[in-house]
Amino acid sequence: MSDTIIWITGATEGIGLALAQHAPYPGARIINLSRRRHPDYESVQFDLTDPATWDNVRAHLDKELSSFKGKRAIFIQNGYWPDSHGTIDKVDPGTYRKGLYANVMAPLAIGEMFVKACRPGYESGLVMMSAGAAACCLEGLSVYAPGKIAIEHWAQIVDKELNRAPGKPWVVAVRPGGVLTRTVRRLMEAKPDPSMPNQNHIRDNAQRRQLPDGAAKHIWAQLPPAAGTSLIAFGQLPEGPEYKAYEFEGARMKLVDVPGWQLMYR
């Protein structure tokens, strides 16, 4: 039996798959949670956009962690649903609602499931993937960006509540620099879309983005976080008055400078 178990939502592609492939614990048991199975990893199927499926995750976590005898259990909430991108007047109401389920409600609900499933006797940790969108007003991302703000604030509150007590996980949000994922490539290659005002900027800043493999290695290198750190950010807020409203990180944030890798705000 492996002494490390790692769950990753959305480990079928992009950053999630890269985090699975570059896990720094030899022999770790890696479990993908998503709508699709992955041929190389155990998979628990659920749908971020469908709350009726979320209890599949709770039941699985409770079963696995109630009898876990290893050294560490880590959960990475990475998955998200991109189909609700677009200005609010252009996105179909049903699609918008699914986006709220997937990108705002599901990450917090799933985080709560992992926290409550953890037991004493091993290290446990919860990583909540955020984005530079948490610190900028981005038209066309009225679901995605507020969801990332919620994730960061939730991580700060829950990490303080748990205070690394025995049997409780450390909790941290990670705000990576830009990553050249399939979703980003799709936006770059698409025809101009008036419902995505930032499309040209996404296309123009491709050279400042990491490939998923590099991003995953940098993220793993910062884990577990030091006590009191509930946000790891790979880059500073840009200068300018429009960013002042987002300067709420304070001592909770660890700033990591990776040459050539920048947070994507515009």
N, C-alpha and C positions, 0 to 999 in steps of 0.2 A: 504494500500500500504506500502511495506517495505521502511525503510529509507536508506537501503544499498543495492546496486546492485553490484554483483561480477561476472565478466566473467573470465573463466579459459579455455584456450585451452588445449585439452587433458585431460579433467576431467573424463574420463572413467576408468582410472586405474592409478596405481603408485602414484607419487608425486601429480599429478593433482587431482586425486580423493581424496587423503588425505587432500590436501589444501581445497577442497570443504567441506569435512566432518568436518574439524576442524576450519572453519572460526569463528573468535571470535566475530561476530556480530549477536546476537540472531535475528532470523527471517529474515536474509539476503536472498534476492532473488539471487540465484546462477544459472548461465547459462553456460552450457558446449558448447564449440565450437570444433567440431571434425567431422570426417567422420561418426562416430557411434553415435547414440542417447544413452543417459543414462536413465534408467528407473526412477530414482529419481529426475532428474533435467531437467529443460527446456534445449533444445538443438537447436543450430544453426549448420546446417551441412555445412561443407566446407572441402576442401582437401588441406593440406599444399603443396602437390606435384603438384597441378594443379592451376596455376595462374588465370585461367578462373573462378574459384569459389570464389576467395578472395573478390570480390565485394559484395558477400552475407554478409560478415562480415561488410563491410563499410555501406551498406544500413541499416542493423540491428542497428548498433551503432548510426548512425545519427537519426534514428527514435526514439530509446529509450532515448537518451540523450537530444534531442531537447526539450522534454517535462518533463524531470526528475525534481521532486520537493523534492527529499530526501536529506539526509545529506552527503552521500559519494558514489562515484562510483570508483571501483577498477578493473583494468584489469590485469590478470596474463598471460603472454605469456610463457607457459610451454611446449606446444606440440613440438615434434620433430619426425623425421622419421629415424629409425635405419638401414634401409635396404641397405644404401650405405656404410656401414662399410666394410673395406677390403683395401688391398694395391691397389694403383691406377692402376696397370697393371692387376689386377684380377677382378675389378668391371666392369660390363657391362656398356657401355657408356650411355645408356638410364637411367639406374639405378643411375649412377653418377649424371646425369643432374637433375633427380628428387630430389636427395639429396641436390643439390645446391639450388633448388627452396625451399625445405622444411626447410632446416636448416640454410640458409644464407639469402635468399631474403625474405621469408615469415615473419619471426619474425620482421624484420625492417619495412616491408610494413604494417603489422598489427599494430605495434606500432604507426606508422604515422597516421593510421586511427583513433585510439583511441584519440590521442592527438588532432586531428582536430575536433573530435566530442564533446569534453568537452566544457562545458559552465560555466559562473560564477554562484555562488549561492550555491555551494556545494564543499566539498573536493573531489579531484580526484587524483588517483595515478596509475602509470603503473609499474609493476614488470616484468623484463625481466630475465628469468631463464638462468643462465650460468652454468659453471661446472669447475672443476679443470683442465679439458682439455684445458682451455683458457691459461694456464700458463705452458704448457709443450709440447715438440715435441713428439707426439704419433703416431708411424707408424700404419697405418690401419685406421686412423681417419682424413684423409686429407680434408674431408668435415665438419665433426662434430666439430673438434677443432677450425679451423679458423672461423667457424660460431659463436662459443662462444666468440672468441676474438672480432669479429665484434659487437656482442651484447653489450659487456662491453664498448667498445669505443663509440658506438652509444648512450648508456645511459648517458655517461659522457657529450658528446657534447650536446645532447638534453636537459638534465637537466640544463646545463649552459645557453642554448639559452632561455629556458622558464623562468628560474629564479623565479619559483613559483609565477608568476604574477597572478592576479585574473582571474579565469576561466581556468587556466593552471594546468596540473597535476604535482605532483612530479614524478620523474622518477628514478628508481634504478635497477641495475643488482644485482642478488643474485647468489653467487658462493657457493652452498651447499657442505657439506662433502659428502662422498660416501653414496649412498642409494642402498639398496638391492631391486631393481625393478625387474619386470618380464624379461626385456631385459637383465639385468645383470645375473639373474639366468639362462637364456637361454644360454648365453655365457659360464657360468661356467660349465654347464652340457653337452655342445656340445663336439664332438670329436675335437681333436687338428686340428687347421686350419692354415696352413702356411700364409694365407692372413691376419691373425690377430696376429701379433707378441706379443701383450700384453695379450693374452688370459690367459696364466698361472698366470700372476700377478693378473688379475681380480679374478681368482679362489682363489688365496692365500690370498687376502686381504678382504675376505668376513666378517671376524670377526670385521673389523674396520668400517663397514658400518651400518648406521641406517636403521630401517624399515621405510617405507614411513610415517606412522603416527607420529613417533617421529620427523622426518625431518620437516614435515609440521608445527608442533607445534613450533619448534625452529624458523622457518622462520617467521611465523606470529608474534612471540614475538618481532621481530626486526622492525616491520612496524607500522607506516610510518617511513621512515628514517629521520635523522636530516638534516637540510639544509646543503648543500655542500657535502653530502654523495651520491655518485652515484654507489658505489659498496659495498655490504655487503659480506664478505668472512668468511666462517666458517673454518678457519685454515690458517696457514702461508705457504709461499713458503718454500720448503725444502732447506737445505743447498747444495751448489754445484755450480760449474761454469756454468753448463748447464742451470741453472735457472736464471742467471743474466740478460739475455735478456728480461725477463718478469717482472722485477722489475720496473714497470711504474705506480703502483697504487698511491703512495703518499698520500696526505691528503684526496683524494676523497674516500679512502677505510676505512670502519669500519671493524676491525677484531674482530670476535666473537669466543671465546674459549669455546667449549663444550667438557668436558672431554670424551675421548673415541671416539670422532667423528672427523675424519681427512679428509682433502681433498685427493682425489685420483689422483695422478699424474702418477704413474707407476703401 
